[in-house]
Amino acid sequence: MDEFGLQPVIIQALAGIFVLLTIASIIVALIKSRLGESARAELVSRIQSWWLMVAVFTVAMVITRNLSLVFFALVSFLALKEYLSLVPTRRVDRRVMFWAYLTIPAQYVLVGMAWYGMFIILVPVYAFLLLPMRMVLAGETRNFLRAAGILHWGLMAMVFSISHVAFLLVLPEEVNPGAGGAGLVLFLVFLTQFNDVAQYCWGKLLGRHKALPTVSPGKTLEGLVGGVVTTVVLAWLLAPWLTPLTVGQSLAAGLLIGMGGFIGDVTISALKRDLGVKDSGSLLPGHGGILDRIDSLIYTAPLFFHFVYYLHY
């Protein structure tokens, strides 16, 4: 089915997300007068950005499948562009970066074709071999290893990992007839984002012990445990509606997304600390850049995709 909006369960799930966001907006409106000016401004900005992100994501989910793939390709492009604007790069590698950007349309065309065999090796094999060769042809050896590693890590994270979200859309719908690939995407993205929020809230409420103080001082063990448990429970509740997962598999998927999201978050935090930046950009007020918003998804997308793919496809 090419039109995701024709699937009632998808409409119900998206409506549920808007209801949750409305409740959150009401709560913020009720408590913002008790907050300091900076905290109030940040909280309002975050809610406004969530409305925008949910609206854009909803449009991407209810239009045709091919346009949905274009949306995820755009996310990869913006993330890679933001990443390359932060990391140290060599002037001589500008033409190499052009070829790196070309992997984005190539990767998402493979997704559209549902060509799993080539999709799974284009970036980790062919781009890995091609781009350093192009660097060698430029004749510059200074900082060669650093430049090659930076570029390939960016492609793996921003293009290869994120494209797994898009590939969920093209998986055979007969395996998950109630919600199709769109249901899998909703399950993954909602739980990944909700896991971030839950870990933040539990950390603020109960956090006493720092999880990784030198990497992300705001992360606590209590927040991690509370967020993961919340995500596991939500996975158990949502899986029968959106996925083909059994009860045991849904609990495992929730654990995978909860822990994977935490690792993705702190990995990007380590990257930003190394670069000496607080946020990766200012595209999303209250959230930072696109990389700040998809950091958890960089890990959860391939982990969840291969978990589901191995079990059911």
C-alpha positions as CSV (number, residue, x, y, z in Angstrom):
1,M,0.0,0.0,0.0
2,D,1.6,3.2,-1.1
3,E,-0.5,5.6,0.8
4,F,0.3,5.2,4.5
5,G,-2.6,7.5,5.5
6,L,-5.1,4.8,4.4
7,Q,-4.1,2.5,7.2
8,P,-6.3,3.2,10.2
9,V,-3.8,2.1,12.8
10,I,-1.3,4.7,11.5
11,I,-3.9,7.5,11.8
12,Q,-4.7,6.4,15.3
13,A,-1.0,6.2,16.3
14,L,-0.3,9.7,14.8
15,A,-3.4,11.1,16.5
16,G,-2.1,9.6,19.8
17,I,1.2,11.4,19.4
18,F,-0.6,14.7,18.8
19,V,-2.7,14.1,21.9
20,L,0.4,13.5,24.0
21,L,2.0,16.7,22.6
22,T,-1.2,18.7,23.4
23,I,-1.1,17.4,27.0
24,A,2.6,18.4,27.2
25,S,1.8,21.8,25.9
26,I,-1.0,22.3,28.5
27,I,1.3,21.2,31.3
28,V,4.1,23.6,30.1
29,A,1.5,26.5,29.9
30,L,0.4,25.7,33.5
31,I,3.9,25.5,35.1
32,K,6.0,28.0,33.0
33,S,5.1,30.9,35.3
34,R,6.9,29.1,38.1
35,L,10.1,28.7,36.1
36,G,13.0,31.1,35.7
37,E,13.2,33.2,32.5
38,S,15.9,31.0,30.8
39,A,14.2,27.7,31.8
40,R,10.8,29.0,30.6
41,A,12.2,30.2,27.3
42,E,14.0,26.9,26.7
43,L,10.9,24.8,27.6
44,V,8.6,26.8,25.3
45,S,11.1,26.6,22.5
46,R,11.4,22.8,22.9
47,I,7.6,22.4,22.8
48,Q,7.3,24.6,19.7
49,S,10.1,22.6,18.0
50,W,8.4,19.3,18.9
51,W,5.2,20.5,17.3
52,L,7.1,21.4,14.1
53,M,9.0,18.1,14.1
54,V,5.8,16.0,14.7
55,A,4.0,17.9,12.0
56,V,6.8,17.4,9.4
57,F,7.1,13.7,10.4
58,T,3.3,13.2,10.1
59,V,3.3,14.7,6.6
60,A,6.3,12.5,5.6
61,M,4.4,9.4,6.9
62,V,1.0,10.0,5.1
63,I,2.3,11.0,1.7
64,T,3.4,8.5,-0.9
65,R,6.2,6.1,-0.1
66,N,8.7,7.6,-2.5
67,L,8.2,11.1,-1.1
68,S,8.7,9.6,2.4
69,L,12.0,8.2,1.2
70,V,13.0,11.6,-0.1
71,F,12.2,13.0,3.4
72,F,14.6,10.6,5.1
73,A,17.2,11.3,2.4
74,L,16.9,15.0,3.3
75,V,17.4,14.1,7.0
76,S,20.6,12.3,6.0
77,F,21.8,15.2,3.9
78,L,21.2,17.8,6.6
79,A,22.8,15.6,9.2
80,L,25.9,15.0,7.1
81,K,26.2,18.6,6.1
82,E,25.9,19.7,9.8
83,Y,28.5,17.0,10.8
84,L,31.0,18.1,8.1
85,S,30.5,21.8,9.2
86,L,31.7,20.8,12.7
87,V,34.6,18.4,12.2
88,P,38.0,19.5,10.9
89,T,38.4,18.9,7.2
90,R,41.1,19.5,4.6
91,R,40.7,22.0,1.8
92,V,42.0,19.4,-0.6
93,D,39.1,17.0,0.3
94,R,36.3,19.2,-1.1
95,R,35.9,17.2,-4.2
96,V,36.0,14.0,-2.1
97,M,33.1,15.4,-0.1
98,F,31.1,15.9,-3.3
99,W,31.4,12.1,-3.9
100,A,30.5,11.5,-0.2
101,Y,27.2,13.5,-0.7
102,L,26.5,11.4,-3.8
103,T,26.2,8.3,-1.6
104,I,23.0,9.7,-0.2
105,P,20.9,9.6,-3.4
106,A,22.5,6.3,-4.3
107,Q,21.7,4.7,-0.9
108,Y,18.1,5.9,-0.9
109,V,17.6,4.7,-4.5
110,L,18.6,1.3,-3.3
111,V,16.1,1.6,-0.5
112,G,13.4,2.5,-3.0
113,M,14.3,-0.6,-5.0
114,A,14.3,-2.7,-1.8
115,W,17.7,-4.0,-3.0
116,Y,18.8,-5.2,0.4
117,G,22.0,-6.9,-0.8
118,M,23.5,-3.7,-2.3
119,F,21.9,-1.4,0.3
120,I,23.8,-3.2,3.1
121,I,27.3,-2.9,1.5
122,L,27.2,0.4,-0.5
123,V,28.6,2.6,2.3
124,P,30.5,0.2,4.5
125,V,32.3,-1.5,1.5
126,Y,32.2,0.6,-1.7
127,A,32.3,4.1,-0.2
128,F,34.9,2.9,2.3
129,L,37.1,1.8,-0.6
130,L,36.3,4.6,-3.1
131,L,36.7,7.7,-1.0
132,P,40.2,7.1,0.3
133,M,41.3,6.2,-3.2
134,R,40.0,9.6,-4.3
135,M,41.9,11.2,-1.5
136,V,45.1,9.5,-2.6
137,L,44.6,10.9,-6.1
138,A,44.7,14.4,-4.6
139,G,48.3,13.8,-3.6
140,E,48.0,15.1,0.0
141,T,49.2,12.8,2.7
142,R,49.2,15.1,5.7
143,N,46.3,14.1,8.1
144,F,45.2,11.5,5.6
145,L,44.2,8.9,8.2
146,R,42.2,11.5,10.3
147,A,40.4,12.8,7.2
148,A,39.5,9.4,5.9
149,G,38.3,8.2,9.3
150,I,36.2,11.4,9.9
151,L,34.5,11.1,6.5
152,H,33.7,7.4,6.7
153,W,32.4,7.7,10.3
154,G,30.1,10.5,9.1
155,L,28.8,8.4,6.2
156,M,28.2,5.4,8.4
157,A,26.3,7.4,11.1
158,M,24.4,10.0,9.0
159,V,23.7,8.0,5.8
160,F,24.0,4.3,6.4
161,S,22.5,4.2,9.9
162,I,19.6,6.6,9.2
163,S,18.7,4.9,5.9
164,H,17.7,1.9,7.9
165,V,14.7,3.8,9.1
166,A,13.7,4.3,5.4
167,F,14.2,0.7,4.6
168,L,11.6,-0.3,7.1
169,L,9.0,1.4,4.8
170,V,9.8,-1.0,2.0
171,L,9.7,-4.3,3.9
172,P,7.0,-6.7,2.7
173,E,3.6,-5.6,4.1
174,E,2.2,-9.1,4.3
175,V,4.4,-9.7,7.3
176,N,2.9,-6.8,9.2
177,P,-0.5,-6.4,7.5
178,G,-2.1,-4.2,10.2
179,A,0.4,-1.4,10.0
180,G,3.0,-2.2,7.3
181,G,6.4,-0.6,7.1
182,A,5.0,2.7,8.4
183,G,4.0,1.0,11.6
184,L,7.6,-0.2,12.1
185,V,8.9,3.4,11.5
186,L,6.4,4.9,13.9
187,F,7.3,2.3,16.6
188,L,11.0,2.9,16.2
189,V,11.0,6.7,15.9
190,F,8.4,7.2,18.7
191,L,10.1,4.9,21.2
192,T,13.5,6.4,20.4
193,Q,12.4,10.0,21.0
194,F,10.2,9.0,24.0
195,N,13.2,7.2,25.5
196,D,15.2,10.4,25.3
197,V,12.4,12.3,27.0
198,A,11.8,9.6,29.6
199,Q,15.5,9.4,30.5
200,Y,15.7,13.2,30.9
201,C,12.5,13.3,33.1
202,W,13.5,10.4,35.3
203,G,17.0,11.9,35.6
204,K,15.5,15.2,36.8
205,L,13.2,13.5,39.2
206,L,15.4,10.8,40.8
207,G,18.9,11.4,39.4
208,R,21.6,11.1,42.0
209,H,24.4,9.1,40.4
210,K,26.2,10.3,37.2
211,A,26.3,7.7,34.5
212,L,29.2,9.2,32.4
213,P,30.2,12.4,34.1
214,T,33.1,13.2,31.8
215,V,31.1,12.6,28.7
216,S,27.5,13.8,29.5
217,P,27.2,15.2,33.1
218,G,23.4,15.5,32.8
219,K,23.0,11.7,32.3
220,T,22.3,9.7,35.5
221,L,22.0,6.0,36.2
222,E,18.5,6.6,37.6
223,G,17.5,8.4,34.4
224,L,18.9,5.6,32.3
225,V,17.1,2.8,34.2
226,G,13.8,4.7,34.4
227,G,13.9,5.6,30.7
228,V,14.7,2.1,29.6
229,V,12.0,0.5,31.8
230,T,9.5,3.1,30.5
231,T,10.5,2.3,26.9
232,V,10.3,-1.5,27.4
233,V,6.7,-1.1,28.8
234,L,5.7,1.2,25.9
235,A,7.2,-1.3,23.4
236,W,5.1,-4.1,25.0
237,L,2.0,-2.0,24.7
238,L,2.5,-0.7,21.2
239,A,4.0,-3.8,19.5
240,P,0.7,-5.6,18.8
241,W,-0.7,-2.6,17.0
242,L,2.4,-1.5,15.0
243,T,4.7,-4.6,14.6
244,P,4.7,-8.3,14.0
245,L,6.7,-8.8,17.2
246,T,5.6,-11.3,19.9
247,V,5.5,-10.3,23.6
248,G,9.0,-11.5,24.3
249,Q,10.3,-9.9,21.1
250,S,8.6,-6.6,21.9
251,L,10.2,-6.5,25.4
252,A,13.6,-7.2,23.8
253,A,13.0,-4.5,21.2
254,G,12.2,-2.0,23.9
255,L,15.4,-2.9,25.8
256,L,17.4,-2.6,22.5
257,I,15.9,0.8,21.7
258,G,16.3,2.1,25.3
259,M,20.0,1.1,25.6
260,G,20.8,1.9,22.0
261,G,19.3,5.3,22.3
262,F,21.4,6.1,25.4
263,I,24.6,4.9,23.7
264,G,23.8,7.0,20.6
265,D,23.2,10.0,22.7
266,V,26.4,9.8,24.7
267,T,28.4,9.0,21.6
268,I,27.4,12.2,19.9
269,S,28.0,14.0,23.3
270,A,31.5,12.7,23.2
271,L,31.9,13.9,19.6
272,K,30.7,17.4,20.6
273,R,32.9,17.6,23.7
274,D,35.9,16.7,21.5
275,L,35.0,19.5,19.1
276,G,34.2,21.9,21.9
277,V,30.6,22.6,21.0
278,K,27.4,22.4,23.1
279,D,24.9,21.9,20.3
280,S,25.6,20.7,16.7
281,G,23.6,23.6,15.3
282,S,20.6,25.9,15.8
283,L,18.1,24.5,13.3
284,L,15.7,23.4,16.1
285,P,15.2,26.0,18.8
286,G,15.5,24.4,22.2
287,H,17.0,21.2,20.7
288,G,20.1,22.4,18.8
289,G,20.8,21.0,15.4
290,I,19.5,18.1,13.4
291,L,22.4,15.9,14.8
292,D,21.2,16.7,18.3
293,R,17.8,15.3,17.5
294,I,18.9,12.1,15.6
295,D,21.8,11.1,17.8
296,S,19.9,8.3,19.5
297,L,18.4,7.2,16.2
298,I,21.9,6.7,14.7
299,Y,22.2,3.6,17.0
300,T,18.6,2.5,17.4
301,A,17.7,2.4,13.6
302,P,20.2,-0.3,12.5
303,L,19.8,-2.2,15.8
304,F,16.0,-2.4,15.5
305,F,16.0,-2.9,11.8
306,H,18.3,-6.0,11.9
307,F,16.5,-7.3,15.0
308,V,13.1,-7.2,13.1
309,Y,14.6,-8.3,9.8
310,Y,16.3,-11.4,11.3
311,L,13.2,-12.5,13.2
312,H,10.5,-11.9,10.6
313,Y,11.7,-11.1,7.0
